[in-house]
Amino acid sequence: MESVIESMMKTTEIEFPVTELIEQRRSRRAYSSRAVEVEKIKSLFEAARWAPSSVNEQPWFYLYATREQSTLWNKIFETLMPGNKIWAKEAPLLVVAMYRKNFATLDKPNGAAKFDLGAANAFLSLQATQLGLNVHQMGGFEKSKAIELLNIPETHEPVVIMAIGYLGNLESLPENLQEREVAPRERYTQDFFVLNKTF
Ligand SMILES: Cc1cc2nc3c(=O)[nH]c(=O)nc-3n(C[C@H](O)[C@H](O)[C@H](O)COP(=O)(O)O)c2cc1C
């Protein structure tokens, strides 16, 4: 449960100018059945490719399936938690985002790998926004099932599944999700997470 003080430290406004793509990006749930063009899929992963990473290790790794690849798409879909399946069932593109646990040339864990994957996913998400696509990341999936169904090796760790596609009709969603879809988003104000003195 959120404290009163915490809720007071949130607003729904963008308080200082940011680039338009950041303003427009949202994790929506209503998908159109329109397929995502192959070139656009390539652009999404290209954006991830150019993310920064610790020692330029580029530990991110993506496994994707389009809806037409129904066997693979279903394997990814099957791993989702029931609450995510309700809306992600319409997504024309599902992507499992994972990272390589060890450095490529050293038999040693890369402590920054998950962090770097997050940066790559953020790049991918903003590129998607620019292409008119919606990305919704989901931590709500069964990791062990994903490992089994997708044959993910020990060397790789899945972190989120992303539902990607064009926006569809709000009415296609159950009522409670329709409300969430149009609700204003809240964020902590900068006072909550930015410090310009010692703690
Ligand atoms: C790592 C991660 C895991 C998430 N898992 C889920 C999820 O399982 N189901 C879901 O509906 N949304 C999930 N989200 C979406 C967040 O709820 C969403 O990003 C947050 O509410 C802010 O909304 P916005 O992305 O529209 O700004 C996840 C987001 C991230 C980054």
The ligand as an SDF file (V2000), in Angstrom:
LIG
                    3D

 31 33  0  0  0  0  0  0  0  0999 V2000
   10.3040   -5.0040  -16.1820 C   0  0  0  0  0  0  0  0  0  0  0  0
    8.8530   -4.6960  -16.4280 C   0  0  0  0  0  0  0  0  0  0  0  0
    7.8910   -5.6500  -16.1640 C   0  0  0  0  0  0  0  0  0  0  0  0
    6.5340   -5.3870  -16.4180 C   0  0  0  0  0  0  0  0  0  0  0  0
    5.6160   -6.3680  -16.2560 N   0  0  0  0  0  0  0  0  0  0  0  0
    4.3180   -6.1540  -16.6150 C   0  0  0  0  0  0  0  0  0  0  0  0
    3.3870   -7.2090  -16.6060 C   0  0  0  0  0  0  0  0  0  0  0  0
    3.7000   -8.3860  -16.2970 O   0  0  0  0  0  0  0  0  0  0  0  0
    2.0920   -6.9280  -16.9520 N   0  0  0  0  0  0  0  0  0  0  0  0
    1.7020   -5.6670  -17.3240 C   0  0  0  0  0  0  0  0  0  0  0  0
    0.5250   -5.4770  -17.6450 O   0  0  0  0  0  0  0  0  0  0  0  0
    2.5850   -4.6460  -17.3860 N   0  0  0  0  0  0  0  0  0  0  0  0
    3.8860   -4.8580  -17.0460 C   0  0  0  0  0  0  0  0  0  0  0  0
    4.8040   -3.8360  -17.1500 N   0  0  0  0  0  0  0  0  0  0  0  0
    4.3710   -2.4930  -17.6110 C   0  0  0  0  0  0  0  0  0  0  0  0
    4.3690   -1.4850  -16.4570 C   0  0  0  0  0  0  0  0  0  0  0  0
    3.2740   -1.7500  -15.6270 O   0  0  0  0  0  0  0  0  0  0  0  0
    4.3390   -0.0610  -17.0470 C   0  0  0  0  0  0  0  0  0  0  0  0
    5.5360    0.1890  -17.7250 O   0  0  0  0  0  0  0  0  0  0  0  0
    4.1460    0.9940  -15.9480 C   0  0  0  0  0  0  0  0  0  0  0  0
    2.8990    0.8750  -15.3430 O   0  0  0  0  0  0  0  0  0  0  0  0
    4.2660    2.4190  -16.4970 C   0  0  0  0  0  0  0  0  0  0  0  0
    3.3440    2.6250  -17.5180 O   0  0  0  0  0  0  0  0  0  0  0  0
    3.8110    3.1470  -18.9540 P   0  0  0  0  0  0  0  0  0  0  0  0
    4.8380    2.1370  -19.4840 O   0  0  0  0  0  0  0  0  0  0  0  0
    2.5810    3.1740  -19.8010 O   0  0  0  0  0  0  0  0  0  0  0  0
    4.4350    4.4800  -18.7910 O   0  0  0  0  0  0  0  0  0  0  0  0
    6.1500   -4.0990  -16.9060 C   0  0  0  0  0  0  0  0  0  0  0  0
    7.1340   -3.1370  -17.1620 C   0  0  0  0  0  0  0  0  0  0  0  0
    8.4680   -3.4190  -16.9500 C   0  0  0  0  0  0  0  0  0  0  0  0
    9.5070   -2.3780  -17.2890 C   0  0  0  0  0  0  0  0  0  0  0  0
  1  2  1  0
  2  3  1  0
  2 30  2  0
  3  4  2  0
  4  5  1  0
  4 28  1  0
  5  6  2  0
  6  7  1  0
  6 13  1  0
  7  8  2  0
  7  9  1  0
  9 10  1  0
 10 11  2  0
 10 12  1  0
 12 13  2  0
 13 14  1  0
 14 15  1  0
 14 28  1  0
 15 16  1  0
 16 17  1  0
 16 18  1  0
 18 19  1  0
 18 20  1  0
 20 21  1  0
 20 22  1  0
 22 23  1  0
 23 24  1  0
 24 25  2  0
 24 26  1  0
 24 27  1  0
 28 29  2  0
 29 30  1  0
 30 31  1  0
M  END
$$$$
